[in-house]
């Protein structure tokens, strides 16, 4: 991820988007666990930090807005109490000042701040609760905001308002956003980079405009064909279902659903190939096409 930019992580349900977000903050619920890899922030591997060091990173440097806003809050505490507790866990401020910060952030998101501050989570609509969760994540001005389907429960008007607010934060603050979604139109509204994930692996990434205009991986192409914003009137659903991550097929995980699958796809996992500056794809067919094109040019 780049500072001051937004990276969209897109894919179907079950592709591994949410578990990626939980892994970045080291809050994968048991019996799940992180078995390898690195999470590098400012030359620090977050996977190697102690528990107290990591606790300070959460909220102050990395903040997450969960998909289910109801489970974000303790049902017997007010929303304002949650947000003030988050602020006080990292900064020693008078209660009055913490409350002012919470009210200001909620008002920025179009909430009736005073009423929401005093309300319990179950007293709010899903849309109001989701915006309150976003206010709680942003109250400490984190360097990286991770939103996991944060606009899913909002109607179109509120969704546009939240997306505009996130875009404004990118422009006004030194903040980066990992925007996790299956809504390609929402991703296009706020992100400038995109990574497409399937069965737990990134299969294509690059500048969002280039990827959406000329998708290379068959899965990316299928996602765009199934979305009304990109193929109005000619929607084509993706056949089949995503594989069980515990029982992945040999070779390319997408080959059982891929209309262009070849023999090599059944036996070998495709490597990530850089096809252009900042543009990468993991597909045997794309690699073969590039090699063929190179041979023709050379001759």
N, C-alpha and C positions, 0 to 999 in steps of 0.2 A: 504494500500500500504506500501511496505517496502522500506527503503532508499537504493538507488543504484540498484534497481531492476525494472523490467518492467512487468506491469500487462496488459494483453490484455483483452479488453471488446469486445466480439463478439456477433453477432446476425444479423438477417435480418433487412432490411430497415423497419422503423416504430417500432422497438423493444424498443426504448427509449435510445439509445446510445448517440445521440447528445444532447438531453435535459438533460441528466445526466452531460455532460461536461459543458453546460451552467449554470446548477444549482451550480456546484462546484465554479464557479467564480461569481455567483449571477448576471448573465446577461440574465436571461430568458426574452424574449420579451413579453410585454403585449399583450393580457390580461392574459397570463400565469403568475403564481406566485408560489413560494415555500410555501407550507402550513405546513410542518413539517419536522422532521429529524434533523440531525446534520452533519456538515462538520468539523471534528477535525484536526487541524494542530498544532503541538507543544502545546497540551493542550488548544488550543484556538478554540472556535466554530466560524468559519468564518461567519456563519449566524447571529451572534450577534454583529459583528463589525460595527462601524460607517462607513458612506460612504467614508470618507477620509482615514480611516484605511484600508478599503477594496481596495481602489484605489491603495494604496501603495503595497498591497499584489499582485495585478495583475501585471504581467510582471517581478517583482522582485523575487517572490516566486512561483507563479503559472503562467504559460504561456500556451496559447492555439493556436494551428494551426487549422484554420477553414477548413472545407471540400471544400468550394467554395473560391478559392484564389482570384477571381476577386472582390468579395465583401469585401475582407480583406482590400483593399487599396482604398483611395480616388482617383478617376480617374484624378483629375486635379493637383495632386501632384506627384513628382517623388518618385521612390522607395527609393532612398537614403534619401530623406527628411523625409519619414515615419520612417525609421529606426533610424535616428539621433534624431527625435522627441521622439521616445520611450526611447532612452538612456538618453536624457536630462530631461525627465519627472521624472527620478529617481536619476540621478547623475549629479552633476554640473561639466561639463567638457568643455574645450574649443572646439569650433566647429571642429577644426582640429582633435582632439583626438577622438571625436565621429565618425567622418568620417572614421578614421583609423580602429576603431573597426568594423564598418559596412562592410568595404571592406574586412577585414580579415575573417569575418564570411561568407560572400558570396563566397569568394575564397575557403574556406574549403568545401563548398557544390558544388564545380565544376562549379561555375558561372563565366562568364567574368565580374569580379567585377566592373571595371570602367564603362563599357557600361551599365550594369544593374543599377548601382547607379544613372546614369543620365537619365534613361528611365522612361517613364510613364507606369503604369501597362498595359494599352492596347497595348503597343508596344512589349510586351513580349509574348512568347508562354505560354500555360497553365503549362507546366512542369517547365519552368524557373520561372514563377510567383509563383508556389507552393514552389519552393526551396527558393525564396526570402522571402516568408512568414515564412518559417521555420527559415531562418537566422534572421529575425526580432524577432521571439519568443525566439531564443537562445542568442541574443546579450547581455542580462544581466545575463546570466548563471543562469537561474531559478532553484530552487530546485526540482520542479515538472513540467514536460512538458506533456501537454495533446495534443495528435494528433488525430484529428477527420478525418479519412479517408485521411490522409496526402499524401499517395502514390497512391491514386486512379487515378489521372490524368497523372501519369508518365508512360513512356514506361518501358519495363522490365529491360533494362540496367540502367536507372536512378533510378528506384525503388530499384534495388540491391545496388546502390551507396548510396542512402539515408538511407536504412536499415543498411548498414555497418557503416555509420556515426553515426546513433543513437546508435548502439551497442557499438561503440568506445567511445561515450560519457558516456555510462553507466559504462564502465570499467575505464575511466580516470577521471571522475568527480563524485562528490557526488550528483548525480541527479537521480531522479526516473521518470519513464515514464508511463503514462496511454495511451495505444495504442489502440484506438478505430477503429475497422475495421470489415468488413464482409469477408475479404480475410484471410482464415485460414492459407494459406501458408506464407503470410507476418507476421502473428502473430507468427507462429512457428519459423520464422527466427530471431526474436528479443526478444520475451517475454519468461519469465520463469514461470510466473503465468498466469492463465486465469480465467475469469468470463464470463459465458454464460448468456445472458439476453434475456428474452422473455416476451412480453407484459408488459414491465416496471418492471419486477422482475428478480432477479438473480435466476436461476434454478440449476446451478452447478458451482462450483469453486474449484480450487486446482492447483497443479503443472501441467504446460501445457503438459509435456511429458506423465504424467499419465492419464490426462483427454483425450488427443488425442489417446492414445494407448488403453485405456479401458473406453470409455464414459459410464456413468451410466444413465443419463437422456435420455428419448426417443428423445427429441429435439436435444440434442448434437449428438446423434447417427445419426439422420436424416441430420444434417448439414454436418457431415463428409462424409456420403454416397453421398451427392450431390456435393462434391468437387473433381475435377480430380486429385489433388495431393495425395489424400488419398484413392480414389477408382477408379483407372484408368480403363477405359473400362466398368465399371459397375455402371455408375452414376444413381442415383435414386432421382429425384426431390421431394421436400416436397409437398405433396398434400395440396390443400386449400390455404388460405391466412391468414396472421396475423389478430387478432381481432382488432376492433376499441377500442382504450384505454378508450374511454368515455362510451363504452357499453360492458364491459367485461362479459363473461359468468360466471355463478356461478361455484364454485369449481375450478379445475385446468384450467387455460386459454388455455392450449395446448390440452385438451381432444378432441375438435372437429376434430383435425388433427392427433391425436395419434392412431396408429394401435393397441396399447396394452391397451387402456383405459378400466377401470373397473367401476362398479357402484359408488364406493366411489369418483372417480375422478369428477363425475358430481355435487357433492354436497359439497365437502370440499376442501378448499385451502390447498395444501400440505405445511407443515412446513419444514424449512431448517434443514436437519439432517446431523450430522457429522459422516461419515462412516469410516474415517481414519484420521490420523494426518494431518490437513490442507486440508482435502478433504471433501466437503460438497455437498449435493444434495437435491433438493426439489421435491420428487416424492413418491406417495403412493406405487407404485409397488416396488421401491427399499426398502422402509421401511418394507413392508410386507416380502420381500425376506430375509432381514436381521433378522427380528424377527423369521421367519421360520427356518433359518439356526441356530439361537441361541437355539431354542427349540430342534432341532435335536441333536445339540452338547451336550446340557444339559442331554438329555435322554441317 
